[in-house]
């Protein structure tokens, strides 16, 4: 059997078996990664934005995020580019509606879009995952 993401053969075991054995972890559509112990996390400042609404009632999103990178050098690049990262996230978050954030599918789309935006901003450095630490919608 061939792994579609990496093109590598997995004749001995399936992805799930490899993950259960702890040899490596599957990170969604992105790629195989080594053990989680090698990751570095970068905390972003708390985001508090008003969401786009059609009525007279205001809605707010409070969001706290950590970014996962596999290389400490990439964490330094994030710190150096923090104003650009915050600007890109703020611009996107302010265009969201409450309906865009409903359910697990809405959160998954938010996570994927934030990940895409930060990787475009930081290229060639790469963020592996966006982790939500706190999310409040009012």
N, CA, C and O atoms as a MOPAC input file, in Angstrom:
PM7 MOZYME 1SCF
protein

 N      0.84400 1    -1.17100 1     0.00000 1
 C      0.00000 1     0.00000 1     0.00000 1
 C      0.89300 1     1.23900 1     0.00000 1
 O      1.95400 1     1.22900 1     0.62300 1
 N      0.47900 1     2.31400 1    -0.69100 1
 C      1.27300 1     3.52900 1    -0.78900 1
 C      0.56200 1     4.66600 1    -0.06800 1
 O     -0.63900 1     4.86700 1    -0.24400 1
 N      1.30300 1     5.40100 1     0.73700 1
 C      0.76900 1     6.55800 1     1.44500 1
 C      0.58200 1     7.68800 1     0.43900 1
 O      1.53700 1     8.09700 1    -0.22100 1
 N     -0.63600 1     8.19000 1     0.31900 1
 C     -0.94300 1     9.21600 1    -0.68000 1
 C     -0.23300 1    10.53700 1    -0.39400 1
 O      0.12100 1    11.25200 1    -1.33100 1
 N     -0.01600 1    10.87900 1     0.87400 1
 C      0.59400 1    12.16800 1     1.20800 1
 C      2.09000 1    12.19100 1     0.94500 1
 O      2.63300 1    13.19600 1     0.48800 1
 N      2.76000 1    11.06900 1     1.23800 1
 C      4.21000 1    11.07300 1     1.11300 1
 C      4.70900 1    10.25000 1    -0.06100 1
 O      5.86300 1    10.38500 1    -0.46800 1
 N      3.83700 1     9.38600 1    -0.61700 1
 C      4.26700 1     8.52600 1    -1.70600 1
 C      5.10000 1     7.34800 1    -1.23800 1
 O      5.61300 1     6.58400 1    -2.05600 1
 N      5.23900 1     7.19300 1     0.07600 1
 C      6.04700 1     6.12200 1     0.62700 1
 C      5.18700 1     4.88500 1     0.83200 1
 O      3.99800 1     4.99900 1     1.12700 1
 N      5.76000 1     3.73400 1     0.68400 1
 C      5.03500 1     2.49400 1     0.89600 1
 C      4.82300 1     2.22600 1     2.37900 1
 O      5.68800 1     2.52500 1     3.20200 1
 N      3.67700 1     1.66600 1     2.71100 1
 C      3.38900 1     1.27700 1     4.08900 1
 C      2.93900 1    -0.17600 1     4.07500 1
 O      1.84000 1    -0.49800 1     4.52800 1
 N      3.79100 1    -1.05100 1     3.55400 1
 C      3.43100 1    -2.45200 1     3.39900 1
 C      3.24600 1    -3.15300 1     4.73700 1
 O      2.38300 1    -4.02300 1     4.85300 1
 N      4.01200 1    -2.81000 1     5.72600 1
 C      4.01600 1    -3.53100 1     6.98700 1
 C      2.79700 1    -3.21600 1     7.85300 1
 O      2.29800 1    -4.10200 1     8.54600 1
 N      2.31300 1    -1.99400 1     7.83000 1
 C      1.23200 1    -1.61800 1     8.73300 1
 C      0.44400 1    -0.45400 1     8.14900 1
 O      0.93500 1     0.29600 1     7.30500 1
 N     -0.77400 1    -0.32700 1     8.61400 1
 C     -1.58100 1     0.81400 1     8.19300 1
 C     -1.18000 1     2.04100 1     8.98900 1
 O     -0.44300 1     1.94100 1     9.97100 1
 N     -1.66800 1     3.20800 1     8.56200 1
 C     -1.38000 1     4.45200 1     9.27800 1
 C     -1.83200 1     4.37500 1    10.72300 1
 O     -1.12000 1     4.81400 1    11.62700 1
 N     -3.02400 1     3.81400 1    10.94300 1
 C     -3.56100 1     3.73200 1    12.29100 1
 C     -2.68900 1     2.85800 1    13.18900 1
 O     -2.46000 1     3.19200 1    14.35200 1
 N     -2.20100 1     1.73600 1    12.64900 1
 C     -1.33800 1     0.86000 1    13.43200 1
 C     -0.03100 1     1.55200 1    13.77600 1
 O      0.46500 1     1.41900 1    14.89500 1
 N      0.52600 1     2.28300 1    12.83500 1
 C      1.77100 1     3.00000 1    13.08900 1
 C      1.56000 1     4.04100 1    14.17900 1
 O      2.40300 1     4.19500 1    15.06300 1
 N      0.43700 1     4.75900 1    14.12200 1
 C      0.14500 1     5.76400 1    15.14100 1
 C     -0.01300 1     5.12100 1    16.50800 1
 O      0.49500 1     5.64200 1    17.50100 1
 N     -0.72800 1     3.97100 1    16.57000 1
 C     -0.92900 1     3.29500 1    17.85000 1
 C      0.39800 1     2.82000 1    18.42200 1
 O      0.56800 1     2.80600 1    19.64100 1
 N      1.33000 1     2.43600 1    17.58300 1
 C      2.62800 1     1.97700 1    18.06000 1
 C      3.50000 1     3.13900 1    18.52000 1
 O      4.54100 1     2.92200 1    19.13900 1
 N      3.09000 1     4.36100 1    18.22500 1
 C      3.81900 1     5.53200 1    18.69200 1
 C      5.04800 1     5.88500 1    17.89200 1
 O      5.83500 1     6.72700 1    18.32400 1
 N      5.24400 1     5.26500 1    16.72900 1
 C      6.43300 1     5.56100 1    15.94100 1
 C      6.36300 1     6.92100 1    15.27900 1
 O      7.37500 1     7.61500 1    15.17700 1
 N      5.18400 1     7.31000 1    14.83100 1
 C      5.00900 1     8.62400 1    14.25400 1
 C      3.52200 1     8.95400 1    14.28600 1
 O      2.69200 1     8.07100 1    14.50000 1
 N      3.19300 1    10.19600 1    14.07700 1
 C      1.80500 1    10.62600 1    14.15500 1
 C      1.36000 1    11.18600 1    12.82100 1
 O      2.16200 1    11.75100 1    12.07700 1
 N      0.10500 1    11.03300 1    12.52600 1
 C     -0.47400 1    11.54000 1    11.28500 1
 C     -1.08500 1    12.89100 1    11.57300 1
 O     -1.87800 1    13.01900 1    12.50600 1
 N     -0.73800 1    13.89900 1    10.80000 1
 C     -1.20800 1    15.26100 1    11.01700 1
 C     -2.18800 1    15.63200 1     9.90600 1
 O     -1.91400 1    16.52500 1     9.10500 1
 N     -3.31600 1    14.95400 1     9.85900 1
 C     -4.33700 1    15.28200 1     8.87500 1
 C     -3.83200 1    15.10000 1     7.45800 1
 O     -3.15500 1    14.11800 1     7.15600 1
 N     -4.16300 1    16.04900 1     6.58000 1
 C     -3.76000 1    15.94900 1     5.18500 1
 C     -2.31500 1    16.38200 1     4.97900 1
 O     -1.76800 1    16.19600 1     3.89200 1
 N     -1.69500 1    16.94900 1     5.98900 1
 C     -0.39000 1    17.55600 1     5.78000 1
 C      0.71200 1    16.52000 1     5.53900 1
 O      1.22700 1    16.44400 1     4.42400 1
 N      1.08600 1    15.73600 1     6.52100 1
 C      2.16600 1    14.77200 1     6.32300 1
 C      2.41700 1    13.99600 1     7.60000 1
 O      1.85500 1    14.29600 1     8.65300 1
 N      3.27300 1    12.99000 1     7.48300 1
 C      3.70500 1    12.26300 1     8.66800 1
 C      4.70300 1    13.11900 1     9.42000 1
 O      5.54100 1    13.79400 1     8.82100 1
 N      4.60300 1    13.08300 1    10.74800 1
 C      5.56200 1    13.79500 1    11.58700 1
 C      6.16500 1    12.82700 1    12.58300 1
 O      5.61200 1    11.76100 1    12.85300 1
 N      7.29100 1    13.21000 1    13.11800 1
 C      7.91000 1    12.41600 1    14.16800 1
 C      7.11000 1    12.52000 1    15.45500 1
 O      6.01600 1    13.08400 1    15.46500 1
 N      7.64400 1    11.98200 1    16.53400 1
 C      6.94600 1    12.03500 1    17.81400 1
 C      6.65700 1    13.47000 1    18.21500 1
 O      7.39100 1    14.38600 1    17.84200 1
 N      5.58800 1    13.66600 1    18.97500 1
 C      5.16800 1    15.00600 1    19.37000 1
 C      6.19600 1    15.71300 1    20.25200 1
 O      6.17100 1    16.94100 1    20.33600 1
 N      7.07400 1    15.00600 1    20.89400 1
 C      8.04100 1    15.62600 1    21.77900 1
 C      8.96000 1    16.60700 1    21.07600 1
 O      9.59800 1    17.42300 1    21.74100 1
 N      9.04900 1    16.55500 1    19.76200 1
 C      9.94500 1    17.42200 1    19.02600 1
 C      9.30300 1    18.75000 1    18.64900 1
 O      9.96300 1    19.59600 1    18.04500 1
 N      8.04500 1    18.95500 1    18.98600 1
 C      7.34300 1    20.17600 1    18.58600 1
 C      7.68500 1    21.34100 1    19.51800 1
 O      7.99800 1    21.15600 1    20.69400 1
 N      7.61300 1    22.54300 1    18.95100 1
 C      7.76400 1    23.78600 1    19.69700 1
 C      6.46900 1    24.56000 1    19.53500 1
 O      5.87200 1    24.56100 1    18.45800 1
 N      6.03200 1    25.22100 1    20.60500 1
 C      4.76800 1    25.95600 1    20.57200 1
 C      5.01500 1    27.43900 1    20.77200 1
 O      5.83900 1    27.84500 1    21.59200 1
 N      4.28800 1    28.23700 1    20.01300 1
 C      4.37300 1    29.69600 1    20.11400 1
 C      2.97500 1    30.20800 1    20.44900 1
 O      2.02900 1    29.99100 1    19.69300 1
 N      2.85500 1    30.88600 1    21.58700 1
 C      1.57300 1    31.46400 1    21.98600 1
 C      1.40100 1    32.82700 1    21.34100 1
 O      2.30300 1    33.66500 1    21.37700 1
 N      0.23400 1    33.03900 1    20.75200 1
 C     -0.11000 1    34.33500 1    20.18900 1
 C     -0.87400 1    35.13700 1    21.23500 1
 O     -1.48100 1    34.55100 1    22.13100 1
 N     -0.85700 1    36.44700 1    21.14200 1
 C     -1.65300 1    37.24100 1    22.07100 1
 C     -3.14500 1    36.95500 1    21.85900 1
 O     -3.55700 1    36.50300 1    20.79100 1
 N     -3.92100 1    37.21900 1    22.86800 1
 C     -5.36900 1    36.99400 1    22.79200 1
 C     -6.00300 1    37.90100 1    21.74200 1
 O     -5.67100 1    39.08200 1    21.64400 1
 N     -6.91500 1    37.33600 1    20.96300 1
 C     -7.66300 1    38.09800 1    19.96600 1
 C     -9.05700 1    38.37300 1    20.51500 1
 O     -9.71800 1    37.47100 1    21.02800 1
 N     -9.49400 1    39.60900 1    20.40600 1
 C    -10.86200 1    39.98100 1    20.74200 1
 C    -11.36100 1    40.84600 1    19.59700 1
 O    -10.92900 1    41.98700 1    19.43600 1
 N    -12.28100 1    40.29300 1    18.79600 1
 C    -12.76300 1    40.99300 1    17.60800 1
 C    -14.28000 1    40.97700 1    17.58800 1
 O    -14.91400 1    40.05200 1    18.09600 1
 N    -14.85400 1    42.02200 1    16.98900 1
 C    -16.28500 1    41.98700 1    16.75000 1
 C    -16.52400 1    41.29300 1    15.41700 1
 O    -15.83900 1    41.55300 1    14.42700 1
 N    -17.50900 1    40.40600 1    15.41600 1
 C    -17.84200 1    39.64200 1    14.22500 1
 C    -18.79500 1    40.44000 1    13.35100 1
 O    -19.46900 1    41.36000 1    13.81500 1
 N    -18.83600 1    40.07500 1    12.09900 1
 C    -19.73600 1    40.73900 1    11.15400 1
 C    -21.17200 1    40.30500 1    11.43900 1
 O    -21.45500 1    39.11200 1    11.53900 1
 N    -22.05900 1    41.25900 1    11.56700 1
 C    -23.46600 1    40.96100 1    11.82800 1
 C    -24.34400 1    41.74300 1    10.87300 1
 O    -23.92300 1    42.75200 1    10.30700 1
 N    -25.56900 1    41.27100 1    10.69700 1
 C    -26.51800 1    41.97900 1     9.84800 1
 C    -27.49200 1    42.80400 1    10.68400 1
 O    -28.06600 1    43.77100 1    10.18400 1
 N    -27.68500 1    42.44200 1    11.92900 1
 C    -28.61600 1    43.15800 1    12.79600 1
 C    -27.91700 1    44.23400 1    13.60800 1
 O    -26.76100 1    44.57900 1    13.36200 1
 N    -28.65200 1    44.75500 1    14.58600 1
 C    -28.10000 1    45.81700 1    15.42300 1
 C    -27.32900 1    45.26500 1    16.61400 1
 O    -26.62700 1    46.01300 1    17.29300 1
 N    -27.45000 1    43.96500 1    16.87700 1
 C    -26.76400 1    43.35600 1    18.01600 1
 C    -25.33800 1    42.96700 1    17.63500 1
 O    -25.11800 1    42.28700 1    16.63200 1
 N    -24.38600 1    43.39800 1    18.43000 1
 C    -22.97600 1    43.09300 1    18.16200 1
 C    -22.62600 1    41.70600 1    18.68600 1
 O    -23.14700 1    41.27200 1    19.71300 1
 N    -21.75300 1    41.02300 1    17.98300 1
 C    -21.23300 1    39.72500 1    18.41000 1
 C    -19.71900 1    39.81400 1    18.45800 1
 O    -19.09300 1    40.48800 1    17.64000 1
 N    -19.14600 1    39.12200 1    19.42800 1
 C    -17.70600 1    39.18300 1    19.64500 1
 C    -17.11000 1    37.78600 1    19.67500 1
 O    -17.77200 1    36.81500 1    20.04100 1
 N    -15.85000 1    37.70800 1    19.28200 1
 C    -15.07800 1    36.47500 1    19.33800 1
 C    -13.82900 1    36.74600 1    20.14800 1
 O    -13.06000 1    37.66000 1    19.85000 1
 N    -13.63700 1    35.93400 1    21.18400 1
 C    -12.40700 1    35.98300 1    21.97200 1
 C    -11.67900 1    34.67200 1    21.69200 1
 O    -12.24400 1    33.59300 1    21.86800 1
 N    -10.43500 1    34.77000 1    21.25900 1
 C     -9.70700 1    33.60000 1    20.78400 1
 C     -8.26600 1    33.64200 1    21.27900 1
 O     -7.57800 1    34.65400 1    21.14700 1
 N     -7.82400 1    32.52900 1    21.84700 1
 C     -6.43200 1    32.37200 1    22.25000 1
 C     -5.87300 1    31.17500 1    21.49500 1
 O     -6.46100 1    30.09400 1    21.50500 1
 N     -4.73100 1    31.37600 1    20.84000 1
 C     -4.17000 1    30.38500 1    19.91700 1
 C     -2.70500 1    30.09700 1    20.25700 1
 O     -1.96300 1    30.98100 1    20.68500 1
 N     -2.31300 1    28.84500 1    20.05400 1
 C     -0.90500 1    28.44200 1    20.05000 1
 C     -0.59700 1    27.87100 1    18.67300 1
 O     -1.44200 1    27.22500 1    18.05400 1
 N      0.60300 1    28.11300 1    18.20900 1
 C      1.04900 1    27.58000 1    16.93200 1
 C      2.07500 1    26.48400 1    17.18200 1
 O      2.97400 1    26.64800 1    18.00600 1
 N      1.94600 1    25.37600 1    16.47900 1
 C      2.87700 1    24.26400 1    16.61100 1
 C      3.83600 1    24.26900 1    15.43300 1
 O      3.41400 1    24.27700 1    14.27600 1
 N      5.12800 1    24.26500 1    15.73600 1
 C      6.16200 1    24.17300 1    14.70800 1
 C      7.11000 1    23.04300 1    15.08400 1
 O      7.26000 1    22.71800 1    16.26200 1
 N      7.74000 1    22.45200 1    14.09400 1
 C      8.62900 1    21.32200 1    14.35900 1
 C     10.07600 1    21.75500 1    14.57800 1
 O     10.91100 1    20.94900 1    14.98700 1
 N     10.37200 1    23.01900 1    14.30700 1
 C     11.74200 1    23.50000 1    14.38500 1
 C     11.78500 1    24.77300 1    15.23500 1
 O     11.03200 1    25.70700 1    14.95900 1
 N     12.64300 1    24.84000 1    16.26100 1
 C     12.74100 1    26.05300 1    17.07700 1
 C     13.13000 1    27.30000 1    16.26800 1
 O     12.78300 1    28.41600 1    16.65400 1
 N     13.83800 1    27.12000 1    15.16200 1
 C     14.19400 1    28.26200 1    14.31200 1
 C     12.94200 1    28.89200 1    13.69500 1
 O     12.87900 1    30.10800 1    13.51600 1
 N     11.95100 1    28.06100 1    13.37200 1
 C     10.70000 1    28.58400 1    12.82700 1
 C      9.93400 1    29.36900 1    13.89500 1
 O      9.23200 1    30.33000 1    13.57800 1
 N     10.06800 1    28.96100 1    15.15200 1
 C      9.43800 1    29.70800 1    16.24100 1
 C     10.03400 1    31.11400 1    16.33000 1
 O      9.31600 1    32.08000 1    16.59000 1
 N     11.32800 1    31.22500 1    16.11700 1
 C     11.97500 1    32.54300 1    16.12200 1
 C     11.47700 1    33.40000 1    14.95400 1
 O     11.31000 1    34.61200 1    15.09200 1
 N     11.24300 1    32.76500 1    13.81000 1
 C     10.72500 1    33.48800 1    12.64600 1
 C      9.30700 1    34.00300 1    12.91900 1
 O      8.95800 1    35.10900 1    12.50600 1
 N      8.49900 1    33.20700 1    13.60900 1
 C      7.14600 1    33.65300 1    13.97300 1
 C      7.22100 1    34.87000 1    14.87800 1
 O      6.49200 1    35.84200 1    14.68400 1
 N      8.09600 1    34.81600 1    15.85700 1
 C      8.25600 1    35.95300 1    16.77900 1
 C      8.68000 1    37.20500 1    16.02000 1
 O      8.19600 1    38.30000 1    16.30500 1
 N      9.57800 1    37.04600 1    15.06200 1
 C     10.05000 1    38.19400 1    14.29300 1
 C      8.95500 1    38.77100 1    13.39800 1
 O      8.93800 1    39.97500 1    13.14200 1
 N      8.04900 1    37.93100 1    12.92500 1
 C      6.98000 1    38.36600 1    12.01800 1
 C      5.62900 1    38.52900 1    12.72200 1
 O      4.59200 1    38.59300 1    12.06100 1
 N      5.63300 1    38.59700 1    14.05900 1
 C      4.39100 1    38.62100 1    14.82900 1
 C      3.42500 1    39.73400 1    14.39800 1
 O      2.22800 1    39.45900 1    14.31300 1
 N      3.85800 1    40.96000 1    14.12400 1
 C      2.88900 1    41.97600 1    13.68100 1
 C      2.15400 1    41.57500 1    12.40000 1
 O      0.95900 1    41.83900 1    12.27200 1
 N      2.84300 1    40.94500 1    11.45600 1
 C      2.19400 1    40.49500 1    10.21300 1
 C      1.20500 1    39.35600 1    10.48600 1
 O      0.12500 1    39.30700 1     9.89600 1
 N      1.58200 1    38.45100 1    11.37600 1
 C      0.70900 1    37.32800 1    11.73700 1
 C     -0.57300 1    37.85300 1    12.37500 1
 O     -1.67100 1    37.45100 1    11.99000 1
 N     -0.43400 1    38.74200 1    13.34000 1
 C     -1.59900 1    39.30500 1    14.03400 1
 C     -2.47800 1    40.07100 1    13.06400 1
 O     -3.70200 1    39.94900 1    13.11200 1
 N     -1.88200 1    40.85200 1    12.19400 1
 C     -2.65800 1    41.61300 1    11.21600 1
 C     -3.45400 1    40.68400 1    10.29200 1
 O     -4.63300 1    40.92800 1    10.03700 1
 N     -2.82700 1    39.64400 1     9.80100 1
 C     -3.51400 1    38.70900 1     8.92300 1
 C     -4.66900 1    38.00500 1     9.61300 1
 O     -5.73300 1    37.82200 1     9.02000 1
 N     -4.46600 1    37.60800 1    10.86400 1
 C     -5.52700 1    36.95100 1    11.61300 1
 C     -6.66200 1    37.91700 1    11.93300 1
 O     -7.83300 1    37.57000 1    11.78400 1
 N     -6.31700 1    39.13600 1    12.37400 1
 C     -7.34800 1    40.12900 1    12.71200 1
 C     -8.21800 1    40.43800 1    11.49900 1
 O     -9.44300 1    40.49100 1    11.60700 1
 N     -7.59900 1    40.63700 1    10.37300 1
 C     -8.33000 1    40.96600 1     9.14900 1
 C     -9.31900 1    39.85800 1     8.80100 1
 O    -10.46500 1    40.13800 1     8.45000 1
 N     -8.88900 1    38.62200 1     8.89700 1
 C     -9.76400 1    37.49900 1     8.57700 1
 C    -10.86900 1    37.33400 1     9.62200 1
 O    -12.03700 1    37.17000 1     9.27000 1
 N    -10.50300 1    37.37800 1    10.90100 1
 C    -11.47600 1    37.12800 1    11.96200 1
 C    -12.61000 1    38.14900 1    11.96800 1
 O    -13.75200 1    37.80400 1    12.27400 1
 N    -12.30800 1    39.38900 1    11.63600 1
 C    -13.34000 1    40.43200 1    11.63900 1
 C    -14.38500 1    40.23700 1    10.53700 1
 O    -15.47100 1    40.81000 1    10.62200 1
 N    -14.08900 1    39.45600 1     9.52400 1
 C    -15.03800 1    39.19800 1     8.44300 1
 C    -15.94600 1    38.00300 1     8.71400 1
 O    -16.88100 1    37.75200 1     7.95400 1
 N    -15.68000 1    37.26500 1     9.78800 1
 C    -16.47500 1    36.08600 1    10.09200 1
 C    -17.82900 1    36.45600 1    10.68800 1
 O    -17.98700 1    37.50600 1    11.30900 1
 N    -18.80300 1    35.56700 1    10.48400 1
 C    -20.11500 1    35.68800 1    11.10900 1
 C    -20.23200 1    34.58000 1    12.15100 1
 O    -19.47500 1    33.61000 1    12.11000 1
 N    -21.15300 1    34.71300 1    13.06200 1
 C    -21.36100 1    33.68300 1    14.07100 1
 C    -21.66000 1    32.34700 1    13.40200 1
 O    -21.19700 1    31.30700 1    13.86900 1
 N    -22.42600 1    32.36200 1    12.31800 1
 C    -22.77100 1    31.13300 1    11.60600 1
 C    -21.53100 1    30.42700 1    11.04500 1
 O    -21.51400 1    29.20200 1    10.92200 1
 N    -20.50900 1    31.19400 1    10.71000 1
 C    -19.28000 1    30.60100 1    10.17200 1
 C    -18.54700 1    29.75700 1    11.20700 1
 O    -17.75800 1    28.88300 1    10.84900 1
 N    -18.80100 1    30.01200 1    12.48200 1
 C    -18.08000 1    29.34700 1    13.56200 1
 C    -18.89600 1    28.25900 1    14.24400 1
 O    -18.45500 1    27.69300 1    15.24300 1
 N    -20.06700 1    27.96100 1    13.72400 1
 C    -20.93200 1    26.99500 1    14.40100 1
 C    -20.49700 1    25.56500 1    14.10900 1
 O    -20.12800 1    25.22800 1    12.98400 1
 N    -20.54800 1    24.74500 1    15.12700 1
 C    -20.24000 1    23.32400 1    15.00700 1
 C    -18.77000 1    23.02500 1    14.80600 1
 O    -17.94300 1    23.92300 1    14.65500 1
 N    -18.47000 1    21.74100 1    14.80800 1
 C    -17.08000 1    21.32200 1    14.64300 1
 C    -16.57900 1    21.59600 1    13.22900 1
 O    -15.38600 1    21.83500 1    13.03900 1
 N    -17.45600 1    21.56600 1    12.24100 1
 C    -17.03600 1    21.86700 1    10.86900 1
 C    -16.59800 1    23.32000 1    10.75000 1
 O    -15.62700 1    23.61900 1    10.05500 1
 N    -17.30300 1    24.22500 1    11.42100 1
 C    -16.92600 1    25.63200 1    11.40700 1
 C    -15.57200 1    25.85900 1    12.05200 1
 O    -14.77200 1    26.65500 1    11.56000 1
 N    -15.30900 1    25.16400 1    13.15300 1
 C    -14.01300 1    25.29400 1    13.81900 1
 C    -12.89200 1    24.70400 1    12.97500 1
 O    -11.78500 1    25.24100 1    12.94200 1
 N    -13.17900 1    23.60600 1    12.29800 1
 C    -12.18000 1    23.00500 1    11.42600 1
 C    -11.83300 1    23.94500 1    10.27400 1
 O    -10.66200 1    24.11100 1     9.93500 1
 N    -12.85400 1    24.56100 1     9.67100 1
 C    -12.60100 1    25.51700 1     8.58200 1
 C    -11.79600 1    26.70900 1     9.08400 1
 O    -10.89900 1    27.19000 1     8.39100 1
 N    -12.11200 1    27.18900 1    10.28700 1
 C    -11.36100 1    28.30600 1    10.87800 1
 C     -9.90400 1    27.91400 1    11.07600 1
 O     -9.00000 1    28.67000 1    10.72200 1
 N     -9.67600 1    26.74600 1    11.63600 1
 C     -8.30900 1    26.27300 1    11.87500 1
 C     -7.53400 1    26.15500 1    10.56200 1
 O     -6.38900 1    26.59800 1    10.47900 1
 N     -8.14300 1    25.56800 1     9.55100 1
 C     -7.47300 1    25.39100 1     8.26600 1
 C     -7.16500 1    26.73000 1     7.59300 1
 O     -6.09900 1    26.89900 1     7.00000 1
 N     -8.09500 1    27.67400 1     7.68500 1
 C     -7.86800 1    28.98100 1     7.05800 1
 C     -6.77400 1    29.75200 1     7.78900 1
 O     -5.94400 1    30.39400 1     7.14500 1
 N     -6.75600 1    29.70200 1     9.12000 1
 C     -5.69100 1    30.37100 1     9.87300 1
 C     -4.33900 1    29.73900 1     9.56000 1
 O     -3.33800 1    30.44200 1     9.42100 1
 N     -4.31100 1    28.42600 1     9.45100 1
 C     -3.06400 1    27.73100 1     9.11700 1
 C     -2.58400 1    28.12400 1     7.72200 1
 O     -1.39700 1    28.37700 1     7.52000 1
 N     -3.50000 1    28.17500 1     6.76700 1
 C     -3.12500 1    28.56900 1     5.40900 1
 C     -2.57400 1    29.99300 1     5.39600 1
 O     -1.55200 1    30.26200 1     4.76400 1
 N     -3.25200 1    30.89900 1     6.09200 1
 C     -2.82700 1    32.29800 1     6.10000 1
 C     -1.46500 1    32.48300 1     6.74900 1
 O     -0.64400 1    33.24800 1     6.24400 1
 N     -1.21300 1    31.80800 1     7.84000 1
 C      0.08100 1    31.99400 1     8.51000 1
 C      1.20600 1    31.38400 1     7.68400 1
 O      2.30900 1    31.93100 1     7.65600 1
 N      0.95500 1    30.26900 1     7.01300 1
 C      2.00500 1    29.67300 1     6.19200 1
 C      2.31800 1    30.51800 1     4.96200 1
 O      3.46200 1    30.54200 1     4.50800 1
 N      1.33200 1    31.20400 1     4.42400 1
 C      1.59000 1    32.13800 1     3.32800 1
 C      2.41800 1    33.31100 1     3.83300 1
 O      3.34800 1    33.75400 1     3.16000 1
 N      2.08200 1    33.81000 1     5.00700 1
 C      2.78800 1    34.95400 1     5.58300 1
 C      4.23500 1    34.62000 1     5.92200 1
 O      5.12700 1    35.44000 1     5.70300 1
 N      4.47600 1    33.42400 1     6.45300 1
 C      5.80500 1    33.07100 1     6.96000 1
 C      6.68700 1    32.31500 1     5.97200 1
 O      7.84500 1    32.03800 1     6.28700 1
 N      6.18300 1    31.97400 1     4.79500 1
 C      6.96000 1    31.16100 1     3.85300 1
 C      8.36300 1    31.72800 1     3.67900 1
 O      8.51500 1    32.93800 1     3.51400 1
 N      9.37200 1    30.89800 1     3.71200 1
 C      9.40900 1    29.44800 1     3.63900 1
 C      9.27500 1    28.73700 1     4.99500 1
 O      9.19800 1    27.50800 1     5.02200 1
 N      9.24400 1    29.46200 1     6.11000 1
 C      9.00200 1    28.81500 1     7.40000 1
 C      7.61000 1    28.19500 1     7.37000 1
 O      6.74300 1    28.64000 1     6.61900 1
 N      7.39800 1    27.16800 1     8.18900 1
 C      6.13200 1    26.42600 1     8.12700 1
 C      5.58900 1    26.15300 1     9.52500 1
 O      6.30900 1    25.67200 1    10.40100 1
 N      4.30700 1    26.46700 1     9.72200 1
 C      3.58700 1    26.12800 1    10.94200 1
 C      2.86300 1    24.82100 1    10.68200 1
 O      2.20400 1    24.66900 1     9.65300 1
 N      2.97800 1    23.86400 1    11.61400 1
 C      2.36000 1    22.55100 1    11.43500 1
 C      0.90200 1    22.52200 1    11.85200 1
 O      0.10300 1    21.80100 1    11.25400 1
 N      0.53900 1    23.30100 1    12.87800 1
 C     -0.83700 1    23.23900 1    13.35600 1
 C     -1.18400 1    24.51500 1    14.11600 1
 O     -0.32300 1    25.16400 1    14.70900 1
 N     -2.46600 1    24.85100 1    14.08000 1
 C     -3.04000 1    25.94000 1    14.86300 1
 C     -3.86700 1    25.28200 1    15.94700 1
 O     -4.77400 1    24.50300 1    15.65200 1
 N     -3.56200 1    25.58700 1    17.20500 1
 C     -4.24500 1    24.97400 1    18.33600 1
 C     -5.05400 1    26.02500 1    19.07600 1
 O     -4.52000 1    27.06500 1    19.46100 1
 N     -6.33700 1    25.75900 1    19.27600 1
 C     -7.19500 1    26.68400 1    20.00900 1
 C     -7.06000 1    26.40700 1    21.50300 1
 O     -7.32300 1    25.29400 1    21.95700 1
 N     -6.65500 1    27.40900 1    22.26000 1
 C     -6.55300 1    27.28300 1    23.70400 1
 C     -7.83600 1    27.76900 1    24.37600 1
 O     -8.26200 1    27.21800 1    25.39100 1
 N     -8.44200 1    28.79800 1    23.80400 1
 C     -9.67900 1    29.35200 1    24.33600 1
 C    -10.46700 1    29.96300 1    23.20200 1
 O     -9.90600 1    30.62300 1    22.32800 1
 N    -11.77800 1    29.74100 1    23.21700 1
 C    -12.63700 1    30.35100 1    22.21500 1
 C    -13.96800 1    30.67900 1    22.87600 1
 O    -14.61700 1    29.82300 1    23.47600 1
 N    -14.35100 1    31.93400 1    22.74900 1
 C    -15.61700 1    32.39000 1    23.31400 1
 C    -16.30600 1    33.24200 1    22.26800 1
 O    -15.72700 1    34.19100 1    21.73900 1
 N    -17.55600 1    32.89100 1    21.97300 1
 C    -18.37400 1    33.66200 1    21.02400 1
 C    -19.55500 1    34.21600 1    21.80000 1
 O    -20.28900 1    33.47400 1    22.45300 1
 N    -19.72800 1    35.51100 1    21.72300 1
 C    -20.83400 1    36.15000 1    22.43700 1
 C    -21.60500 1    37.03100 1    21.50000 1
 O    -22.58000 1    37.66200 1    21.90800 1

